Amino acid sequence: MLTGDGDPTRYLAPGVSMTPADPPPFVDLRVEQIVSEPVSDDTEIWILADVVATTPGGVERRFTYDLYAVAAVDRWEIVALSGVPTRTVQPVADAEADS
C-alpha cells in the first residue's frame, strides 16, 4: 500500500477496507521489528511494526505503525490500522551507528 505494490485484502478482516496511497509515498519499505501484545484474551492482539521507508528522493525515514488484529480460523486478520504512523525522530544513519 505504501510503495504501490501488493494487495492488503488477504490480511484484512471481512468488512474492513484500506485504500492505498496514490501516488505511493515510498519506493521501498522494510520491516525492522514487530512487537505484539494481547489485548483482552488470545483472540485479539495489538501490533507495533517498526519500518524504514525510502522516499522517491532516496531519503530513509523510520516509522511505527500500530495495528489491531483478531484471530480468524487459521490466521490473524487486521481490523484497524492507525491512520498516521508515528515518525521516529532519530535518523536511520544515527540509529545504525548506535547499534
N, C-alpha and C positions, 0 to 999 in steps of 0.2 A: 504493500500500500504506500509506503514512503519512498520507494525507489522506482515505482512504475512496473514492478514485477510481482507476479503471484496473485492469488485469489484467496482472501481470508475466509471465504464462505465455509469451507470444510472445518474450520476451527470455531465457528460461531454456533451458539445455541439456537434452536428454532425460534424464529420471530425476531432475531437480532440482526441488524444490518449495519454495515460500516461502508462509508463512501471513501474511495481512495482519493488522495490529494491530486489535483490536476491544475497545473503540472506538478509532478513529483518534486518535493523539495530536496531530495538527496539522490546521489548516483550510486552510493554504496552504504550498507549498514551491516555492522557486525555486532552480535550479542556478546558482551563481555562477561556478564554474570546474571543468573536468575535465582531469586530467592522467593520461596513460597511459605505461607503460614496459614494454617487452618483458621477459618472464620468462626464457625459455631460447632461444627462436627466434621466428620470425614467426607462430607458431600459438598463442601464449599471451601474455596481457597482464595486468598489474596496473593497476587504475584507481583513482584517488582522485577523488571527487566532493565538492566543497565546496558546501554548500547552506545556505540560510537558510530556516528553518521558522517558521511562525507558529502559536502555541498558540491554543486556543479563546478565551483571555482577551486575545488581541491582542499577546502578547509575542513578539518575534522572537529566535530563537536560531540560532547558527551551529554547524554540524556538518560533520564529514568522514566520509564512508563509503568503505570500500575494498572493491573487488570484484575478483574473479578471473574472466577470460573466456578462452574458447578460440575459435579460428577454426572456423566451420562453412563450408558450401559458399559461401554468399553473404552471410554476416553474422557478427558476434561473438555468442556465447552465454554467459551468466553461469553459472558453475559453483559459485561461492561468494560470499557476501556476509558481511562482518563482522557478527556478531550485535548488537553495540552500537557506535554511532558514537562518534567522538572529538568531544567538545564543545570548540569554540574558546572560550577564556576572554574574549577581547576582545568587548564588546557591539557589536551592529551599528551603533549610532549613533556610537560612538567610531571604529570602523573606517572608516566613510564620511567622517568628519571628517578622518582622517589621509590620505585619498586626494587 
